[in-house]
Amino acid sequence: MPQVVFEILSPSHRFGESVRKFRFYDEHGVEEFYVYDPDYGGLEGWRRSNTGLEAIEEMCGYESPRLKVKFEPGEGMDNLKILGPDGTPFATYVELYEARETERMRADTERKRADAADQRADAADQRAERLAAKLRELGMETE
């Protein structure tokens, strides 16, 4: 059984389904249960006590005992920030995608530079070979 559960509500969300899930997780000993509504930016949480899952009164600045992350829900859509144990915000999907694309482009540029350097070195080697052959042809020894 998971120790921490996150549920992200979708447009097809049904209240009865949430109640059923909450009861299931409560009965099966989940330590922390969080529900995020991306349409409104709302975050609710429950933490296990001796009597079961109990609501967390204030989510803003709340730190998960199990995960050691801190929540900073904001107003409106897509404003939930989750801070890691070191205080650094988790990257969003867009930030991760942009970082990956930047790294891909950097690696691509580096590969092209390396290929160009290899081509220049090959061309220099070919010129040196031709020059050495010409000198041999003229009877001049090369080392």
C-alpha positions in Angstrom: 0.0 0.0 0.0 1.4 3.4 -0.8 2.4 5.7 2.1 1.6 9.0 0.3 -1.1 9.5 -2.3 -1.7 12.5 -4.7 -4.9 12.8 -6.6 -5.2 15.4 -9.3 -8.8 16.2 -10.2 -9.9 16.1 -13.8 -12.9 17.7 -15.5 -14.7 14.4 -15.3 -14.1 14.2 -11.5 -17.1 12.9 -9.5 -17.4 13.7 -5.8 -18.6 10.2 -4.9 -15.4 8.8 -6.5 -13.3 11.0 -4.2 -15.2 9.9 -1.1 -14.8 6.2 -2.1 -11.0 6.7 -2.6 -10.6 8.6 0.6 -12.3 5.8 2.6 -10.2 3.2 0.8 -6.9 5.0 1.6 -8.0 5.7 5.2 -8.9 2.0 5.8 -5.6 0.8 4.3 -3.3 3.0 6.4 -2.1 5.6 3.9 -0.1 8.1 5.9 -0.7 11.2 3.7 -3.4 11.9 1.1 -3.5 15.1 -1.0 -6.0 16.3 -3.6 -5.1 19.0 -6.1 -7.7 20.8 -8.2 -5.7 22.4 -11.1 -8.8 24.3 -12.3 -8.8 26.4 -9.1 -5.3 25.8 -7.7 -6.8 24.3 -4.6 -4.9 21.8 -2.5 -6.3 19.8 0.3 -4.5 17.3 2.5 -5.0 14.7 5.2 -2.4 13.2 7.5 -2.7 10.0 9.5 -3.4 10.3 13.2 -4.3 7.6 15.8 -7.9 7.9 14.6 -7.3 7.9 10.9 -6.8 10.5 8.2 -7.3 14.0 9.6 -7.6 17.2 7.6 -4.5 19.5 7.4 -5.9 22.9 8.3 -3.3 25.1 6.5 -1.6 23.7 3.3 0.3 26.9 2.6 3.8 26.2 3.9 2.9 22.7 5.1 5.8 20.2 5.0 5.1 16.6 4.3 6.5 14.5 7.2 7.1 11.5 4.9 8.4 13.3 1.7 10.0 16.4 3.4 8.6 18.6 0.6 6.7 21.9 1.3 3.6 23.0 -0.4 2.8 26.5 -1.5 -0.6 26.6 -3.2 -1.5 29.9 -4.9 -4.5 31.5 -6.3 -6.0 30.3 -9.6 -4.9 27.7 -12.0 -1.5 26.1 -12.1 -0.1 28.0 -9.1 0.8 25.1 -6.9 4.5 25.1 -6.0 6.2 22.2 -4.3 9.6 22.9 -2.8 12.1 20.1 -2.3 13.9 19.5 1.1 16.5 22.0 0.0 13.9 24.7 -0.7 14.3 24.5 -4.5 10.9 24.5 -6.3 10.1 21.4 -8.3 10.4 22.1 -12.0 7.1 22.3 -14.0 6.6 20.1 -17.1 7.3 23.1 -19.3 10.5 23.9 -17.5 11.7 20.3 -17.7 10.8 20.2 -21.4 12.7 23.5 -22.1 15.7 22.3 -20.2 15.7 19.0 -22.1 15.4 20.9 -25.4 18.2 23.3 -24.4 20.5 20.4 -23.5 19.6 18.6 -26.8 20.5 21.7 -28.8 23.7 22.2 -26.8 24.7 18.5 -27.4 23.8 18.9 -31.1 25.9 22.0 -31.5 28.8 20.3 -29.6 28.5 17.2 -31.9 28.6 19.4 -35.0 31.7 21.3 -33.7 33.4 18.0 -33.0 32.5 16.7 -36.5 33.8 19.9 -38.1 37.1 19.5 -36.1 37.4 15.9 -37.2 36.9 16.9 -40.8 39.5 19.7 -40.5 41.9 17.2 -39.0 41.2 14.6 -41.8 41.8 17.3 -44.4 45.1 18.4 -42.8 46.2 14.7 -42.7 45.3 14.3 -46.4 47.3 17.5 -47.3 50.3 16.3 -45.3 50.1 12.9 -47.0 50.0 14.5 -50.4 52.9 16.8 -49.5 54.9 13.8 -48.2 54.2 11.9 -51.4 55.3 14.8 -53.6 58.5 15.2 -51.6 59.3 11.5 -52.0 58.5 11.8 -55.7 61.0 14.7 -55.9 63.6 12.5 -54.1 63.4 14.3 -50.8 63.1 12.2 -47.7 60.6 13.2 -45.0 60.5 12.2 -41.4 
